[in-house]
Amino acid sequence: MKAYETLYHHMFEHLHKFSFSIVKSNEAAEEIVSDVFIKVWQIRSRLAEINNLKVYLFTIAKNFSINYLHKNYKNVPYCIDDIDIQPVVGISNPEELCISAENVNKIKQAIQELPPQCRLIFQLVKEDGMKYKEAAEILSISVLTVRNQLSIAIRKIAACLPASFQPSIPLISKFSVS
């Protein structure tokens, strides 16, 4: 039971953010993640057979999120005001501190305007810190597709920023879209 609670507390926010990026509803994402953990509890006796539990959890969340969309026929509009930026940590020089609110908004908007699969890949790899292989398994695509889509995402995000900000493109991965 303690291991289950630890898993829940460690993964809930990541799974919620991932599910939200698909269904665009906080309430639905919370319900979906709760359903994911109910499923895990139901199959707890077989968890040892699962090679990568993190990939398994994200795959269940993806499938439940897609099922939710199919059942509800909703495209909940996404509001830029709902985007949350986590604090930028590990800033190593003063130049990186000069991120203006305007550039932050440009980055958030560019991430939101990415095609759905491209945005999911960006979130999994850059925000959730997954390896390309893990993201590929979750989305049932090749590692090469993950690499290509991530490259497209970074180019599109970089294109919306002023030229003076371009050298700090690695900061893009420190922004989180909920």
KAPEVEN-V720028 format. One record per residue. N is the residue number from 1. PHI is phi as a letter, one per 20 degrees, with the letter a starting at -180 (999 if undefined). Layout:
N:PHI
N:PHI
This chain:
1:999
2:f
3:f
4:f
5:f
6:f
7:f
8:g
9:f
10:f
11:d
12:g
13:f
14:f
15:f
16:f
17:f
18:f
19:f
20:g
21:f
22:e
23:e
24:l
25:b
26:f
27:f
28:f
29:f
30:f
31:f
32:f
33:f
34:f
35:f
36:f
37:f
38:f
39:f
40:f
41:f
42:f
43:d
44:g
45:f
46:d
47:f
48:f
49:f
50:e
51:f
52:c
53:f
54:f
55:f
56:f
57:f
58:f
59:f
60:f
61:f
62:f
63:f
64:f
65:f
66:f
67:f
68:g
69:f
70:f
71:f
72:d
73:l
74:d
75:d
76:f
77:f
78:d
79:d
80:g
81:f
82:e
83:f
84:d
85:d
86:f
87:g
88:e
89:d
90:m
91:f
92:d
93:b
94:f
95:g
96:f
97:f
98:e
99:f
100:e
101:g
102:f
103:f
104:f
105:f
106:f
107:f
108:g
109:f
110:f
111:f
112:f
113:e
114:f
115:g
116:g
117:f
118:f
119:f
120:f
121:f
122:g
123:f
124:f
125:e
126:e
127:e
128:e
129:m
130:f
131:f
132:g
133:f
134:f
135:f
136:f
137:f
138:f
139:e
140:l
141:c
142:e
143:f
144:f
145:f
146:g
147:g
148:f
149:f
150:f
151:f
152:f
153:g
154:f
155:f
156:f
157:f
158:f
159:f
160:e
161:e
162:f
163:g
164:f
165:e
166:g
167:f
168:e
169:g
170:g
171:f
172:g
173:f
174:e
175:e
176:c
177:d
178:e
